């Protein structure tokens, strides 16, 4: 017999009786799913063992009964809801409800319980996302809301000051913090003051396209050779300029005037490499020579000092 059952007073007896009753009330506990959910209900097992009192007064550990049909919780409201996969092995919370939920779960709305049971193991719901130390998430953003893969390689972020950022990191990238320090990724940003930008970065290339108050701008950088050039589109000038310019520092060799317009009828330009590289007759010839699609090769004068970047495509 346990010492606590050898009552010294009526107060002790009442206290032990209340404690015994409370041990039979279940409120919430960590669980793991035992199979994939259908998106509406889930099956789970408790991650906390139960204690069963033996005839001699001792207790023995034993698994809790399985949870076969737990309603799954998805955050939402009105006509909007956020969904996520609910897979076997996911950890979460079994949240016990204080009354029988069978009638409500079957018919919705306000229903009478089928019996008077309270705090029963069969009346619970599943809340996904609880994690023990072995499944601890790495690189949790301290100042923003993120929807991301567990490894952080696929992330959509909303930041209260920096706007929104969506980044897809190459599967081969080995960065320990993909969202902040990956070397190979594709990214789009919408900033409240800087505008919209798109970026593709690899260890050897860094291509950026942006739309700001000043117009459209593109920068193509070959990190391996140090070559860099840009293209910007601005409103037409008062003197009738086209608004298509190369920023200072871009290659300046002219490869001849272009006819036509910018609506798709412009003839195929001569593609000239960087200083010291050969001149190709057209994009097809440059491609045959091994120049990669999308790389920067040259610029050409349209009128005056306005220039356009030429790439093989």
C-alpha positions as CSV (number, residue, x, y, z in Angstrom):
1,X,0.0,0.0,0.0
2,X,1.3,3.5,-0.9
3,X,2.1,5.8,2.0
4,X,-0.3,8.5,0.6
5,X,-3.2,6.1,1.2
6,X,-2.5,5.8,4.9
7,X,-4.5,8.8,5.8
8,X,-3.7,10.7,8.9
9,X,-6.8,12.8,8.8
10,X,-10.1,13.4,6.9
11,X,-8.4,16.2,5.1
12,X,-5.7,13.9,3.7
13,X,-8.3,11.4,2.6
14,X,-10.3,14.0,0.7
15,X,-7.1,15.4,-0.9
16,X,-6.0,11.9,-2.1
17,X,-9.5,11.2,-3.4
18,X,-9.5,14.5,-5.4
19,X,-6.1,13.7,-6.8
20,X,-7.3,10.2,-7.9
21,X,-10.3,11.7,-9.7
22,X,-8.1,14.3,-11.5
23,X,-5.9,11.5,-12.8
24,X,-8.8,10.3,-14.8
25,X,-9.4,13.7,-16.5
26,X,-7.6,14.1,-19.8
27,X,-7.2,17.6,-21.3
28,X,-4.3,17.5,-23.8
29,X,-1.2,15.4,-24.6
30,X,1.4,15.1,-27.3
31,X,0.6,12.5,-30.0
32,X,2.0,11.1,-33.3
33,X,0.0,10.2,-36.3
34,X,-0.1,6.5,-37.2
35,X,-1.1,7.0,-40.8
36,X,-1.6,9.7,-43.4
37,X,-4.7,11.8,-42.8
38,X,-7.5,12.1,-45.4
39,X,-7.5,15.9,-44.7
40,X,-10.4,15.7,-42.4
41,X,-9.7,13.1,-39.7
42,X,-6.5,11.5,-38.3
43,X,-5.4,8.4,-36.4
44,X,-2.8,8.8,-33.7
45,X,-1.2,7.3,-30.6
46,X,-0.3,9.0,-27.4
47,X,3.4,9.8,-26.9
48,X,2.9,9.6,-23.1
49,X,2.4,6.2,-21.5
50,X,-0.5,5.6,-19.1
51,X,-0.1,4.3,-15.6
52,X,-2.3,1.3,-14.5
53,X,-2.7,0.5,-10.8
54,X,-2.1,-3.1,-10.0
55,X,-4.0,-5.1,-7.4
56,X,-1.0,-4.8,-5.0
57,X,-1.1,-1.0,-5.1
58,X,1.8,-0.6,-7.5
59,X,1.5,1.1,-11.0
60,X,2.6,-0.2,-14.4
61,X,3.3,1.7,-17.5
62,X,1.1,0.8,-20.5
63,X,0.2,2.4,-23.9
64,X,-2.9,4.7,-24.0
65,X,-5.7,3.5,-26.2
66,X,-5.3,4.6,-29.8
67,X,-7.1,7.6,-31.2
68,X,-8.8,6.4,-34.4
69,X,-10.9,9.3,-35.7
70,X,-9.6,12.7,-34.6
71,X,-11.0,15.8,-36.4
72,X,-8.0,17.7,-37.9
73,X,-7.7,21.4,-37.2
74,X,-6.8,23.8,-40.0
75,X,-6.5,27.5,-39.2
76,X,-9.0,29.7,-41.2
77,X,-12.0,32.0,-41.1
78,X,-14.7,33.2,-43.4
79,X,-14.1,31.8,-46.9
80,X,-10.3,31.4,-46.3
81,X,-8.3,28.5,-44.8
82,X,-4.7,27.5,-44.5
83,X,-4.0,23.9,-45.3
84,X,-0.9,21.7,-44.9
85,X,0.0,18.0,-45.3
86,X,-1.0,15.8,-42.4
87,X,1.3,12.8,-42.7
88,X,2.1,9.6,-40.7
89,X,4.7,10.4,-38.1
90,X,3.7,14.0,-37.7
91,X,3.7,15.2,-34.1
92,X,0.9,17.3,-32.7
93,X,-1.5,17.8,-29.8
94,X,-4.5,15.7,-28.9
95,X,-6.8,18.3,-27.4
96,X,-9.5,16.8,-25.3
97,X,-13.0,18.3,-25.4
98,X,-15.1,18.2,-22.2
99,X,-18.3,16.8,-23.7
100,X,-19.3,14.1,-26.2
101,X,-18.7,15.5,-29.7
102,X,-20.2,12.6,-31.8
103,X,-23.5,14.4,-32.7
104,X,-21.7,17.7,-33.5
105,X,-19.0,16.0,-35.7
106,X,-21.7,14.1,-37.7
107,X,-24.2,17.0,-38.2
108,X,-22.5,20.3,-37.3
109,X,-24.3,23.2,-35.7
110,X,-25.7,22.9,-32.2
111,X,-26.4,19.3,-31.1
112,X,-27.3,17.4,-28.0
113,X,-24.6,15.0,-26.8
114,X,-25.3,11.3,-27.3
115,X,-24.5,10.6,-23.6
116,X,-23.4,12.3,-20.4
117,X,-19.7,11.4,-20.6
118,X,-17.1,14.1,-19.8
119,X,-13.4,14.4,-20.5
120,X,-13.3,11.2,-22.4
121,X,-10.5,10.0,-24.5
122,X,-12.8,9.5,-27.5
123,X,-13.7,13.3,-27.6
124,X,-10.6,15.0,-28.9
125,X,-9.2,16.8,-32.0
126,X,-5.7,16.9,-33.6
127,X,-3.6,20.1,-33.8
128,X,-0.5,19.6,-36.0
129,X,2.9,21.1,-35.4
130,X,4.0,20.4,-31.9
131,X,7.7,19.3,-31.9
132,X,10.0,17.6,-29.5
133,X,13.8,18.4,-29.4
134,X,14.8,15.7,-32.0
135,X,12.5,17.4,-34.5
136,X,13.4,21.0,-33.6
137,X,13.0,23.4,-36.5
138,X,16.2,25.2,-37.5
139,X,16.5,28.9,-38.5
140,X,13.1,30.0,-37.3
141,X,12.7,33.7,-38.4
142,X,12.5,35.9,-35.3
143,X,10.8,39.0,-37.0
144,X,8.7,37.7,-39.9
145,X,6.0,35.3,-40.8
146,X,7.2,32.4,-43.0
147,X,5.5,29.6,-44.9
148,X,8.3,27.2,-45.6
149,X,9.5,23.6,-46.0
150,X,11.1,22.1,-42.9
151,X,14.6,22.4,-44.4
152,X,14.0,26.1,-45.2
153,X,14.8,25.7,-48.9
154,X,11.3,26.7,-50.1
155,X,10.1,29.8,-48.2
156,X,7.6,32.5,-48.6
157,X,8.1,35.3,-46.1
158,X,6.1,38.4,-45.0
159,X,8.2,40.9,-43.1
160,X,6.6,44.0,-41.5
161,X,9.3,46.3,-42.8
162,X,10.9,44.5,-45.8
163,X,7.8,43.4,-47.6
164,X,7.4,39.9,-49.1
165,X,10.1,37.5,-50.3
166,X,9.8,34.1,-52.0
167,X,12.9,32.0,-52.3
168,X,13.4,28.6,-53.9
169,X,16.9,27.2,-53.1
170,X,18.5,24.6,-55.4
171,X,18.3,21.1,-53.9
172,X,22.1,20.7,-54.3
173,X,22.8,23.8,-52.2
174,X,24.4,22.8,-48.9
175,X,23.9,26.0,-46.9
176,X,23.0,25.5,-43.2
177,X,20.6,28.5,-43.4
178,X,19.1,28.4,-47.0
179,X,16.9,31.4,-46.7
180,X,19.6,33.7,-45.6
181,X,22.9,32.3,-47.0
182,X,22.2,30.0,-49.9
183,X,24.5,30.3,-52.9
184,X,22.2,28.9,-55.6
185,X,18.5,30.1,-55.6
186,X,15.7,31.9,-57.4
187,X,14.0,34.7,-55.6
188,X,11.3,37.3,-56.0
189,X,10.8,40.4,-53.7
190,X,8.2,43.0,-53.2
191,X,9.5,45.9,-51.1
192,X,7.3,48.8,-49.9
193,X,9.7,51.4,-51.2
194,X,12.2,49.6,-53.5
195,X,9.6,48.0,-55.8
196,X,9.6,44.6,-57.3
197,X,12.7,42.4,-58.1
198,X,13.5,39.0,-59.5
199,X,16.8,37.3,-59.0
200,X,18.6,34.1,-60.1
201,X,21.9,33.5,-58.3
202,X,24.5,30.7,-58.7
203,X,28.1,30.6,-57.6
204,X,29.1,32.0,-61.0
205,X,26.1,34.1,-62.1
206,X,23.9,36.8,-60.5
207,X,21.0,37.9,-62.7
208,X,18.6,40.6,-61.3
209,X,15.6,42.2,-62.9
210,X,13.7,45.0,-61.1
211,X,10.8,47.4,-61.4
212,X,11.1,50.6,-59.4
213,X,9.7,54.2,-59.5
214,X,12.5,54.9,-62.0
215,X,11.4,52.1,-64.4
216,X,12.7,48.7,-65.4
217,X,16.3,47.7,-64.7
218,X,18.3,44.5,-65.2
219,X,21.8,43.6,-64.1
220,X,23.6,40.5,-65.4
221,X,26.9,39.5,-63.6
222,X,29.3,36.8,-64.4
223,X,31.0,36.2,-61.0
224,X,33.6,33.9,-62.5
225,X,35.1,36.5,-64.9
226,X,34.0,39.7,-63.1
227,X,32.0,40.8,-66.2
228,X,28.9,42.9,-65.4
229,X,26.5,45.0,-67.3
230,X,23.0,46.3,-67.0
231,X,19.9,47.5,-68.9
232,X,17.4,50.1,-67.8
233,X,14.2,51.4,-69.3
234,X,13.1,54.9,-68.3
235,X,10.3,57.2,-69.5
236,X,11.0,58.8,-73.0
237,X,13.1,61.9,-72.8
238,X,11.8,65.4,-73.8
239,X,14.1,65.3,-76.8
240,X,12.5,62.1,-78.2
241,X,14.9,59.5,-76.8
242,X,13.6,56.0,-76.5
243,X,14.3,55.7,-72.7
244,X,16.5,52.6,-73.2
245,X,19.9,53.1,-71.6
246,X,23.0,51.3,-70.4
247,X,24.3,52.4,-67.0
248,X,27.8,53.8,-66.6
249,X,30.5,51.2,-66.7
250,X,28.8,48.9,-69.2
251,X,30.6,47.8,-72.4
252,X,30.6,50.6,-74.9
253,X,31.5,49.0,-78.3
254,X,29.0,49.7,-81.0
255,X,28.1,46.8,-83.3
256,X,26.0,48.7,-85.8
257,X,22.6,50.3,-85.9
258,X,19.4,48.4,-85.6
259,X,16.2,48.9,-87.6
260,X,12.6,48.0,-86.7
261,X,11.0,48.4,-83.3
262,X,10.9,46.8,-79.9
263,X,7.6,44.9,-80.5
264,X,9.2,41.7,-81.9
265,X,10.1,42.8,-85.5
266,X,13.6,44.0,-84.7
267,X,16.2,42.1,-86.8
268,X,18.6,39.7,-85.2
269,X,21.6,41.7,-84.1
270,X,25.3,40.9,-84.3
271,X,26.4,39.3,-81.0
272,X,29.8,40.5,-79.9
273,X,31.7,39.0,-77.0
274,X,33.5,40.9,-74.3
275,X,36.9,42.5,-75.1
276,X,39.1,40.0,-76.8
277,X,36.4,37.5,-77.8
278,X,35.2,36.8,-81.3
279,X,32.3,38.4,-83.0
280,X,29.4,36.1,-84.0
281,X,27.0,36.8,-86.9
282,X,23.9,36.2,-84.9
283,X,22.4,34.4,-81.9
284,X,22.4,31.0,-83.5
285,X,26.1,31.3,-84.3
286,X,26.9,32.3,-80.7
287,X,24.9,29.4,-79.4
288,X,26.7,26.9,-81.6
289,X,30.0,28.4,-80.3
290,X,28.9,27.3,-76.8
291,X,27.7,30.6,-75.3
292,X,25.1,29.9,-72.6
293,X,21.5,31.0,-72.9
294,X,20.9,34.2,-71.0
295,X,24.5,35.3,-70.5
296,X,25.5,38.8,-71.4
297,X,27.7,39.2,-74.4
298,X,27.5,42.7,-75.9
299,X,25.6,45.9,-76.3
300,X,24.6,47.9,-79.4
301,X,24.0,51.5,-80.1
302,X,20.4,52.4,-81.1
303,X,20.8,56.2,-81.2
304,X,23.2,58.6,-79.6
305,X,24.5,57.1,-76.4
306,X,21.5,54.8,-75.8
307,X,22.4,51.1,-75.9
308,X,20.7,47.8,-75.5
309,X,22.2,44.6,-74.1
310,X,22.4,41.7,-76.6
311,X,22.2,38.1,-75.3
312,X,22.1,34.7,-77.0
313,X,18.7,33.1,-76.7
